[in-house]
Amino acid sequence: MNSKFKKLICVCGVMILIGIVMTVAGIASGGATDGLKKVDERYDFISLGYDHLNQETYNLSDIKSIDINYAYCDIRFVEGDSFRVDVTYTDDMPTPDVTTANGTLSITEGNSGKTGSLLNMEMFGARTRWPEILVTCPRDAKLDSVSINSDYSSVILSGTVSSKTEIRSESGDITLNGTQPGELSVTSVSGDINLLNLTTTGLNINSDNGDVVLSGTFAGNNVISSQNGDVEMDSALSMEEYTINIDGFYDLEVNGSDFDYDDNIMSGIYEYVGQKATNSLTINGGGIDAELRFAY
């Protein structure tokens, strides 16, 4: 038995033991729910989902750029009638700091000294959540840039129009649906990347372990790098409008035709130059499957 596996067993054992102790303590304190609430209030390092919930709303105007830098949160963009930010967080979490300057909306972790609970659990119907950031953008708004930088966040954008968009989330899933992000850059270590119904002027995707799914009109230079996650792309443009270069150990399917690495492709390279190629697509992968569909 290797040392990593031993550590995993020890961690699992500790978690189970904590759960048993918490349950017994809750029942002994006058019922499971009331007892767990008392434990939640007393110990800062653990959250059982009973913390007090804070909600704040900021009404804004004349926003040209949005910059979010928050390590642990869920981020969502939606369409609405005006610019607005809604933040939701519990007492043990850093207070989101929402500021505007020179047309830039910035959302960061406030300097409150709070870091959130080390151990987050949900028991007996209680809810446990990261801070939530909801950004509402007017339907006719055209932003200069959107930048989101996070460690463990799920990111969902819909309806946003921007000249440039950059998103980085180490572990959370990243989903864009029905947006026009302009030049789009997306980086994820373990979360899935879903880019659906998009119109882009350039694309740069880096994914270590998550799958990458794309659909829309992808113009300009498009680079997709995936170490372990599969790639599925559905482009509204035809193959004749692309120069295509694919490198890696993979099984490749293009418009229903299979190109298996083991059988057909020397050194794992697939190349295609369309007769009307004004755009490019490059896929770099290791041990992945790629499925590409283009309009005719």
N, C-alpha and C positions, 0 to 999 in steps of 0.2 A: 504494500500500500504506500503510494508516494505521499510526500509531505503536503502537497496541495489538497489532495483528497482528504487527508486527515484533518486539515484546517476546515474544509467544507463541512465535514461531519461534526466537528466541534461547534461551529457557528450554528448549524441547524439544531444541535442539542441545546445550546444556550437559548435560542429563540423559542423552542418548545417549552423549556423550563420557565422562561419569562411569562409565556402565555398561561401556563398552569398557575404560577404564583399570582398573576394579575387576576385571574378568574376567581381563585380562592379568596384573595384579598377583597375583591368586589363583593362576593357573596357574604363574606364575614362582616362587611361594612354596611349591610342593610340592603342587599339586592345587587345583582350584577351591574346594572346601569348606574345606579347611584355610587356604588363603590368604584367603578372605573372612572367616573367623573372626578372623584376625589383624587385618585391616582394621577389623572391627567393634569389636574390643577397643581399638585404637589411637586411633580418631577418634570423639570424643563427638558430633559434629554429625550423624553418619549412623548409622542402624541397618539392618543387613542381616538381622536376624532370628535372630542367634545369641547375644543377650544372656542372661545368667543369669536364670531365672524364679523369683520369690519368691511364696509362697502363705501366707496367714495366715487363721486362723479365729477369730471372736469369738462366744462363746455368751452370749446376753443374755436378760433377762426384764423384765416390767413396762414394755414400750414402748408409748407412746401416740401419739407423733408421730415422723416420720422426715424429716430434712432433709439432702439431698445437694447439695453445692456443689463441683463438680469439673469443670474445663474440658474435659479430654480423657479419656474413658473409655467403656466399654460398661456399661450398668446394666440389671440384670434382677431382677425380683421374682418369687418362686415361693411356692407353699404348702408347708408342712411341719408337723412336730410341735412346733416351738418357734422362738423368735426366734434367728436366727443371721446373721452376716455373713461372707462369704468374699471376700477381696480377692486379686487376682493382678496382679503388676506386675514389670517388669524393672528391673535395677540403675540404668539411666539415667533412670528415671521418678520423679516425686515419690512418696514413700511415702504411701499413703492413711492419713489420721488418723481413727480410729474412736473416738468418745467418746459417753458417755451422761450426761445430767444432767436431773433432774426429769422423768423419763419420756420425754425426747427423745433419739433416736438421731441423731447428727450425723456425717457423713462428708465430710471436706474434704481438700484437698491439703496434706500435711505440709510444714512449713517446712524442707525439706532442701536447698534451693538448686538442686535438679535440675529440669529443665524437659522432659526427654525429647529425642529427636533431632529436629533440624530436618528431616531427610530420612529417611523410612521406606521401605525397599524389602524385597522378599522374593525371594531367589535360591536356586536349586538345592535346593528343598524346605524351606528354613528358614521358620519361622513369624514373622510380624510382627504385633503386636497392641497395642491400647491397653490401659491398665490395665482390669481387669474387676472390677466390684462386683456380687456376688450377695447379695441380701437374701432371707432365708427368713422368712415370716410364718406363725404358726399358723393353721390353717384357721378357727378360731372367733374370731380376733382382729378387733376393730373399732377402727380407729385414728381419732384426732381429725383428723389432717392428714398429708398426704404432700407434700413440696416437693422438686422436682428442678430444679436450675439448672445448665446446661452450655452450652459453646460448640460442641463437636464430639463428640457422643455419640449412640449408638443407645440407645434406652430401650424396654424390654419389661416390661410388668406383666401378671401373670395372677393371678386369685384374690384380689386385695387388696380389702379393705372399708375405706372411710374416709369421714368426713363431708365432707372437703374435700381436693381434689387439685390441685396446680399443677405443670405441667411446661413447661420451656423448654429447647429445644435448637436451636442455630442451624442446624446442618447434618445431624445424624443423624436417621434415621427414628424415629418414635414409634409404638409399638404397645401398645394395651391390649386384652386379650382375657379375657372372663368376669369382669370386675371390677365392683365397686360403688363408684365413686369419689366419690359424693356430688356436691357442686358441683365441676365439672371445668373447669379452665382449661388450654389447651394452646397453646403458641406455637412456631412453626417458621418459619425463613426459606427453606430449600431442601429439607428432608427431607419425606417423605410422612408423613401422619398416618392411622393405621388404628385406629379405635375400634370393636371388635367385641364383640357380645353383652354390652353394658353396660346398667346401670340407673343413671341419673343423676337428680339433683334440680335441675340447672341446668348449662348448657353455654356456654362461651365459647372459640371457636377462632379463632386468627389464623395464616394461612399465606400466605407470599409466593409461593412457586413450587411447592411440593409439592402432590400430590393429597390430597384428604380423603375417606375412606371411613368411614361410620358404620353400625352396626346395633345395635338394642336398644330399650330403653324410655327415651325422652328426655322427662322431665317438666320443668315449670317454664319458665323463660325460656332460650331457646336462640339464641345468636348465632354465626354462622359467617361469617368474613371471609376471602376468598381472592382474591389479586390475579391469579394466573395458573393455579393448579392447579384441576382439575375437582373437583366435589363430587358424591358419591354417598351417599344416605341411605336407610336402610331402617328405618322406625319401627314398633314393635309397637303404637303408638297409631293411632287413626283420624284422618283429616283433620278430622272434626267436633270433635275435641278440641284443635285448634290454631287460632290466628290466624297466618296465614302472610303474610310480606312479603318479596319478593325484588327486589333492585335490582342492575342491572349489565348489561353486554353479554354475552349468553349465549344458548345454546340450552337450553330448559327442557323437561323431561319429568316429568309428574306422573301416577303410576299408569297409565303407558302412553300418556297423551295428550301430544302435542307442542304447545309454545307457543314458536314461534320468534320471536326478538327482531325480526328484520327484517320479519316479516309481521303479527304479531298484537299485540304489546305496545308501547304508547306509552311512550316514555322508558325502556324497559327495566324496567318495574315490574310485578310480579305480586302481587296481593293476594287473600286468601281468609280469610273468617271463618266458622269452624265453629259449628254450633248448640250444641255443648257445649264451647265453647272455654274451657279453664282453663289452657292452655299456649300458648306462642308460639314461632314459628320465624322468624328473620330471617337472610337470606343476602345478603351484600354481596360483589360480585365485579366483576372487570374482565376481559373476554375469556375467560370460563369457560363450561363446560357444567355444568348441574346436572340430576341425575336423582334424583327423589324417589319413594319408594314408602311407602304407608301401609296399615295394616290396615283392613279394612272392618267 
